[in-house]
Each structure stands twice: as structure tokens, then as C-alpha cells.
């Protein structure tokens, strides 16, 4: 069976719709078949071996657990305490129209209808982030991008499933959110869920969203390497990691810097030369960890630039700073590059 999510041009929203449809299909299949997401250019194609027919899915443990998670409050961050109402609307919408959604996805695809009454939360369209949607002491109000109910509900579900949130204290008593979503190239959904279990609850104290995204990219690629167990044809590949930050300004959260990391080269290396790349990732994870300590920000920034913008220039900059730590501050032998790992770093810098 083949189901299509027609891209709208909003990359984060489109990827989350694909993840959301895959999650819905998995629930409706009752565990009898695994969805697979494939980026086919103008659409995301989701394939399954059997047609989903589980009509009593509303009571399934998997469906109930999806709406019990606290991730919904991140997706609907600007709604404050009303996030529960919003997640309830997603649940009601999909319970009402689940089989209509998959019928449309199979026959005609799922193109987005804009201006159709359902406002996208900022986590799905950070460019159009408009501020707080909950009650305040004033009368602040702005419009927001609206879409049709099918795609709104799928996008919100996919955000809960696939977006990674790292929350940390900013200046004063305020908070900052670093949000990332891996863009699927070819992803078996069950394997994606295993990867999520391995890396989505990990993290450090970061210097900014670029640093957070770089470390998350390495963790993702390392998880793929671990799960593949030497299989170079392991069916999980991501193209990019899209990320952005949300910072607290008064009662509102507003978007700040966004960025993108290319995951293709990291994952190809992890699958093709897992032993050598694993050793490289071990050293990189050490650099991110030590760089998270106050006073070591130069170490964090250097490894971030190498991961996000691989080149001989960023390689030599990271090597100079790392060598200074080795000479002046001390680094244990197990955290140094092996000769094989250093060759992989050079391969990556030239990619």
C-alpha cells in the first residue's frame, strides 16, 4: 500500500506530517506492518505491506500513550495551560477522520489547503511564529498561518513523534528551547522509534542552537550506526536536521536563529565504516561534553563548526583548539583520536 503526503514548501511542517501519517498508519495496522517513509521529491511516500484495518484503535495502548506524553506542551508552547485542549483537538480530529485521512492519502495524496481555519503552532512554522496564544493581561493578538484540519492534526502528531526539544535556562529566570527535527530520506518507522528511545532524552548544556543541533546530529548518526550492526543497507537515512531556537521574551516565546545540518555524510560514514566512525563519534561526544563546561566554550564552538560546516578550515581550527587542551589542560588517552578515527575526520572534512 502507498500513501502520499504532498509537500507544501514548509519543510518542518511537511516532515512532521509525514511522521504523523506514519504514526497513524502504524496504530491502525495494529502492529501487523511497519510504515516506511521515503522522500520522493514533491511528496513523502509512506508504504506498508498491508492495509490498516484496526477499527477499535481508540482503545489501543499505543494510541492512548501518544496522548499521555508531556511532549504536547512543547508543541503547543504558546498556548500555555491550554496545550491540553489543543492536544485533545488533535486526538478528536484523528479519531473522527483517521480512515478518511488514509483513504485521501492513498487516492489523491494530502495537499495542504491554506487559510482553512486551523492555526499552525510555532513549532511547525517558526518563520510565522506570532507569540502567545493563551490568555494574558492585555489584548495582544496576531494572525497565524492556517491550514486544513487533516494536515494540521497530522502535523501536530508528527511534531510530538519526531521533534526533539532541549530546554535550558537562559539569562535571568527565563528559558530557551532548542528544537530539531530530522528530515527523512528513507526511514523505517519502527527503527526510527528505536533511535528516538536511544537519543531523544539525552543532551548537555549548550552554547546555542547550532551547538545543540551539531551534537544531536552526531547522536542520531551514532544511533543509526549502533542499530545497523554493520549492515550498510540499514533502512534508516535522514537528509538534514532542521533546527531553531525559541527564547522567552516577557510572556511570549519568540523564534531566534535557525540552522540546518547535513546528516547524509555522517550516516553514510556510520553505515559504511562503523568501527572507525564509532571511534570518531566517541571523541566528538567527549568534545561536546567537555565543551559544555563553563570556560570551555571554545572547544564546543570548534567541534560544532566542524560538524555543521565540514571543511579543512574548520578541521584545522578544531584541531588547534583540541591540541591546546591536550597540552595545557590534559586529556585522557581514551578520549583522543585513534589513527583510524582521525582518517574518518579528514574524510568528513573533505565531504
C-alpha positions as CSV (number, residue, x, y, z in Angstrom):
1,X,0.0,0.0,0.0
2,X,1.2,3.5,-0.8
3,X,0.2,6.8,0.8
4,X,1.3,10.3,-0.2
5,X,1.9,13.5,1.7
6,X,2.2,16.3,-0.8
7,X,4.8,18.9,0.2
8,X,3.6,22.4,0.9
9,X,7.0,24.2,1.0
10,X,7.0,24.5,4.8
11,X,9.8,21.9,5.5
12,X,9.3,21.3,9.2
13,X,5.5,21.1,8.8
14,X,5.9,18.7,5.8
15,X,8.3,16.4,7.6
16,X,6.0,16.3,10.7
17,X,3.0,15.5,8.5
18,X,4.9,12.5,7.1
19,X,5.9,11.3,10.6
20,X,2.3,11.9,11.8
21,X,0.8,9.8,8.9
22,X,3.3,7.0,9.6
23,X,2.4,7.0,13.2
24,X,-1.3,6.9,12.4
25,X,-0.8,4.1,10.0
26,X,1.2,2.1,12.5
27,X,-1.6,2.4,15.1
28,X,-4.3,1.5,12.5
29,X,-2.2,-1.6,11.4
30,X,-2.2,-2.9,15.0
31,X,1.4,-3.8,14.8
32,X,1.0,-6.1,11.8
33,X,3.1,-3.9,9.4
34,X,5.7,-1.2,9.6
35,X,5.3,2.0,7.7
36,X,8.3,3.3,5.7
37,X,8.8,7.0,4.8
38,X,10.6,7.8,1.6
39,X,11.3,11.3,0.3
40,X,10.3,11.2,-3.4
41,X,10.8,14.8,-4.3
42,X,7.5,16.6,-4.3
43,X,5.9,14.2,-1.8
44,X,6.7,12.0,1.1
45,X,5.7,8.4,0.2
46,X,4.7,6.2,3.1
47,X,4.5,2.5,2.2
48,X,3.0,-0.5,4.1
49,X,2.7,-4.2,3.2
50,X,-0.9,-4.4,4.5
51,X,-3.9,-2.1,4.5
52,X,-4.6,-0.7,8.0
53,X,-8.0,-2.0,9.2
54,X,-8.0,-1.7,13.0
55,X,-11.3,0.0,13.7
56,X,-11.0,-0.1,17.5
57,X,-7.7,1.7,17.6
58,X,-9.0,4.3,20.1
59,X,-8.5,2.0,23.0
60,X,-5.1,0.6,21.9
61,X,-2.3,1.1,24.3
62,X,-0.1,2.8,21.7
63,X,-2.8,5.4,20.8
64,X,-3.6,6.2,24.5
65,X,0.2,6.6,25.2
66,X,0.6,9.0,22.4
67,X,-1.7,11.5,24.0
68,X,-0.4,10.9,27.6
69,X,3.0,12.2,26.8
70,X,4.1,15.6,28.1
71,X,5.7,16.5,24.7
72,X,2.4,18.1,23.7
73,X,3.0,21.0,26.0
74,X,6.2,21.8,23.9
75,X,4.4,21.6,20.6
76,X,1.7,24.0,21.9
77,X,4.1,26.1,24.0
78,X,2.5,29.4,23.2
79,X,-0.9,28.2,24.4
80,X,0.4,27.9,28.0
81,X,-2.1,25.8,30.1
82,X,-4.4,25.4,27.1
83,X,-2.0,22.9,25.5
84,X,-4.2,20.1,26.8
85,X,-7.2,21.5,25.0
86,X,-5.1,21.6,21.8
87,X,-3.8,18.1,22.1
88,X,-7.4,17.0,22.8
89,X,-8.5,18.6,19.5
90,X,-5.8,16.7,17.6
91,X,-6.9,13.4,19.2
92,X,-10.6,14.1,18.5
93,X,-9.9,15.1,14.9
94,X,-7.9,12.0,14.1
95,X,-10.3,9.6,15.9
96,X,-13.1,11.1,13.8
97,X,-11.4,11.1,10.5
98,X,-8.5,8.5,10.6
99,X,-9.8,6.3,7.8
100,X,-10.8,9.2,5.7
101,X,-7.3,10.6,6.1
102,X,-5.6,7.4,4.9
103,X,-8.2,7.0,2.0
104,X,-7.3,10.5,0.8
105,X,-3.6,9.9,1.2
106,X,-3.9,6.7,-0.9
107,X,-6.1,8.1,-3.6
108,X,-5.2,11.7,-4.0
109,X,-2.4,12.4,-1.6
110,X,-2.7,15.0,1.1
111,X,-2.1,18.5,-0.3
112,X,-2.4,21.4,2.2
113,X,-5.2,23.8,2.0
114,X,-4.1,27.1,3.4
115,X,-6.4,29.6,5.1
116,X,-8.7,26.7,6.2
117,X,-9.2,27.7,9.9
118,X,-6.6,25.6,11.8
119,X,-3.7,27.7,13.0
120,X,-0.2,26.1,13.0
121,X,1.6,26.2,16.3
122,X,5.1,27.9,16.1
123,X,6.8,24.5,16.4
124,X,5.5,23.7,12.9
125,X,6.2,27.0,11.3
126,X,8.8,29.0,13.2
127,X,9.0,31.6,10.5
128,X,5.4,32.5,11.2
129,X,5.7,32.4,15.0
130,X,3.3,35.0,16.3
131,X,3.7,34.9,20.1
132,X,1.4,33.8,22.9
133,X,-2.0,32.2,22.1
134,X,-3.1,31.8,25.8
135,X,-4.8,34.4,28.0
136,X,-2.7,37.4,29.1
137,X,-3.4,40.6,31.0
138,X,-3.6,42.6,27.8
139,X,-5.2,42.1,24.4
140,X,-2.2,41.0,22.3
141,X,-3.4,39.1,19.2
142,X,-2.0,38.3,15.8
143,X,-3.0,36.1,12.9
144,X,-1.1,32.9,12.1
145,X,-0.8,30.6,9.1
146,X,-3.9,28.4,8.9
147,X,-4.4,25.1,7.2
148,X,-7.0,22.4,6.8
149,X,-7.9,20.1,9.7
150,X,-6.4,16.8,8.3
151,X,-2.9,18.3,7.8
152,X,-3.0,20.3,11.0
153,X,-3.7,17.2,13.1
154,X,-1.1,15.1,11.3
155,X,1.5,17.8,11.6
156,X,0.9,18.2,15.3
157,X,1.0,14.4,15.9
158,X,4.2,14.2,13.9
159,X,5.8,17.0,15.9
160,X,5.2,15.0,19.1
161,X,6.7,11.9,17.5
162,X,9.7,13.4,15.7
163,X,10.7,16.8,17.1
164,X,13.5,16.9,19.7
165,X,13.3,19.6,22.4
166,X,16.3,20.7,24.6
167,X,15.2,23.1,27.3
168,X,17.7,25.1,29.3
169,X,18.0,28.2,31.4
170,X,18.8,31.4,29.7
171,X,19.8,34.7,31.3
172,X,17.8,35.6,34.4
173,X,14.9,33.3,35.2
174,X,14.0,32.8,31.6
175,X,14.1,29.6,29.4
176,X,15.2,28.8,25.9
177,X,14.1,25.9,23.7
178,X,16.3,24.3,21.1
179,X,14.0,22.4,18.6
180,X,15.3,20.0,16.0
181,X,13.6,17.6,13.5
182,X,15.4,15.1,11.3
183,X,14.2,15.1,7.7
184,X,13.6,11.6,6.5
185,X,15.2,10.3,3.3
186,X,14.3,6.7,3.8
187,X,13.1,5.7,7.3
188,X,11.6,2.5,8.6
189,X,9.3,3.8,11.3
190,X,10.0,1.1,13.9
191,X,13.7,1.7,13.6
192,X,13.1,5.5,13.9
193,X,11.2,4.8,17.2
194,X,14.2,2.8,18.5
195,X,16.5,5.7,17.5
196,X,14.2,8.1,19.4
197,X,14.5,5.9,22.5
198,X,18.3,6.0,22.3
199,X,18.9,9.7,21.8
200,X,15.9,11.9,22.3
201,X,16.2,12.1,26.1
202,X,19.9,12.9,26.1
203,X,21.6,16.3,26.0
204,X,24.1,18.7,27.6
205,X,24.2,22.4,28.4
206,X,24.7,24.1,25.0
207,X,26.1,27.5,23.9
208,X,23.3,27.9,21.4
209,X,21.0,26.2,18.9
210,X,23.9,25.5,16.5
211,X,25.9,23.7,19.2
212,X,22.8,21.7,20.3
213,X,22.0,20.7,16.7
214,X,25.5,19.6,15.9
215,X,25.6,17.3,19.0
216,X,22.1,15.9,18.2
217,X,23.2,15.2,14.6
218,X,26.2,13.2,15.9
219,X,24.0,11.3,18.4
220,X,21.5,10.5,15.6
221,X,24.2,9.2,13.3
222,X,25.8,7.1,16.1
223,X,22.4,5.6,17.0
224,X,21.9,4.6,13.3
225,X,25.4,3.0,13.4
226,X,24.6,1.1,16.6
227,X,21.3,-0.3,15.4
228,X,22.7,-1.2,11.9
229,X,25.2,-3.6,13.4
230,X,27.4,-3.4,10.4
231,X,24.6,-3.6,7.8
232,X,25.5,-0.9,5.2
233,X,21.9,-1.2,3.7
234,X,20.2,-0.4,7.0
235,X,16.9,1.2,6.1
236,X,17.3,4.5,8.0
237,X,18.7,7.6,6.3
238,X,18.0,11.2,7.1
239,X,18.9,14.0,4.7
240,X,19.1,17.0,7.0
241,X,18.5,18.1,10.6
242,X,16.4,21.4,10.7
243,X,16.7,23.3,14.0
244,X,15.6,26.6,15.5
245,X,15.5,28.2,19.0
246,X,12.7,29.8,20.9
247,X,13.6,32.3,23.6
248,X,11.4,33.8,26.3
249,X,10.5,37.4,25.9
250,X,8.1,38.6,28.6
251,X,5.1,36.3,28.5
252,X,5.9,35.2,24.9
253,X,8.3,32.8,23.2
254,X,9.8,34.0,20.0
255,X,11.9,32.4,17.4
256,X,15.6,33.1,17.2
257,X,18.3,31.6,15.0
258,X,17.5,28.6,12.8
259,X,20.0,26.3,11.1
260,X,20.4,23.1,9.1
261,X,22.9,20.2,9.4
262,X,23.5,17.8,6.6
263,X,23.1,14.3,8.0
264,X,23.8,12.4,4.8
265,X,27.6,12.3,5.1
266,X,27.5,11.4,8.8
267,X,25.1,8.5,8.3
268,X,26.9,7.2,5.2
269,X,30.1,7.0,7.2
270,X,28.4,5.4,10.1
271,X,27.0,2.6,7.9
272,X,29.9,2.1,5.6
273,X,32.8,2.1,8.2
274,X,31.0,1.6,11.6
275,X,34.1,0.7,13.7
276,X,36.2,3.7,12.6
277,X,33.3,6.1,12.7
278,X,32.2,4.9,16.1
279,X,35.7,5.8,17.4
280,X,35.4,9.2,15.8
281,X,32.0,9.7,17.4
282,X,33.4,8.8,20.8
283,X,35.9,11.6,20.6
284,X,33.4,14.0,19.3
285,X,31.0,13.2,22.1
286,X,33.8,13.9,24.6
287,X,34.5,17.2,22.9
288,X,30.8,18.2,23.2
289,X,30.7,17.1,26.8
290,X,33.8,18.9,27.9
291,X,32.8,21.9,25.8
292,X,29.6,22.1,27.8
293,X,31.5,23.1,30.9
294,X,31.8,26.8,31.6
295,X,35.1,28.2,30.4
296,X,35.4,25.6,27.6
297,X,33.1,27.2,25.1
298,X,35.9,27.4,22.5
299,X,36.1,23.7,22.4
300,X,32.3,23.4,21.9
301,X,32.3,26.0,19.2
302,X,35.1,24.4,17.3
303,X,33.6,20.9,17.1
304,X,30.2,22.5,16.3
305,X,31.7,24.3,13.3
306,X,33.4,21.1,12.1
307,X,30.1,19.1,12.3
308,X,27.9,21.8,10.8
309,X,30.3,23.1,8.1
310,X,32.9,20.5,7.3
311,X,36.0,21.8,5.6
312,X,39.7,21.8,6.0
313,X,39.5,25.2,7.7
314,X,37.0,24.1,10.4
315,X,39.0,20.8,10.8
316,X,42.3,22.7,11.5
317,X,40.6,25.2,13.8
318,X,39.1,22.3,15.9
319,X,42.5,20.5,15.8
320,X,44.4,23.6,17.1
321,X,42.0,24.1,20.0
322,X,41.8,20.4,20.9
323,X,45.6,20.2,20.8
324,X,45.8,23.2,23.2
325,X,43.6,21.3,25.7
326,X,45.7,18.2,25.3
327,X,48.9,20.1,26.0
328,X,47.7,22.7,28.6
329,X,44.8,21.0,30.4
330,X,45.2,17.3,29.9
331,X,43.0,14.8,28.0
332,X,42.8,11.1,28.9
333,X,44.2,8.7,26.2
334,X,40.8,7.1,25.7
335,X,39.4,10.4,24.6
336,X,42.0,11.1,21.9
337,X,41.5,10.2,18.3
338,X,42.7,6.8,17.2
339,X,44.6,6.8,13.9
340,X,41.6,5.2,12.1
341,X,39.2,7.7,13.6
342,X,41.4,10.6,12.6
343,X,41.3,9.4,9.0
344,X,37.5,9.5,9.2
345,X,37.6,13.1,10.5
346,X,39.6,14.0,7.4
347,X,37.2,12.2,5.1
348,X,34.3,14.1,6.7
349,X,36.2,17.5,6.5
350,X,36.6,16.9,2.7
351,X,32.9,15.7,2.2
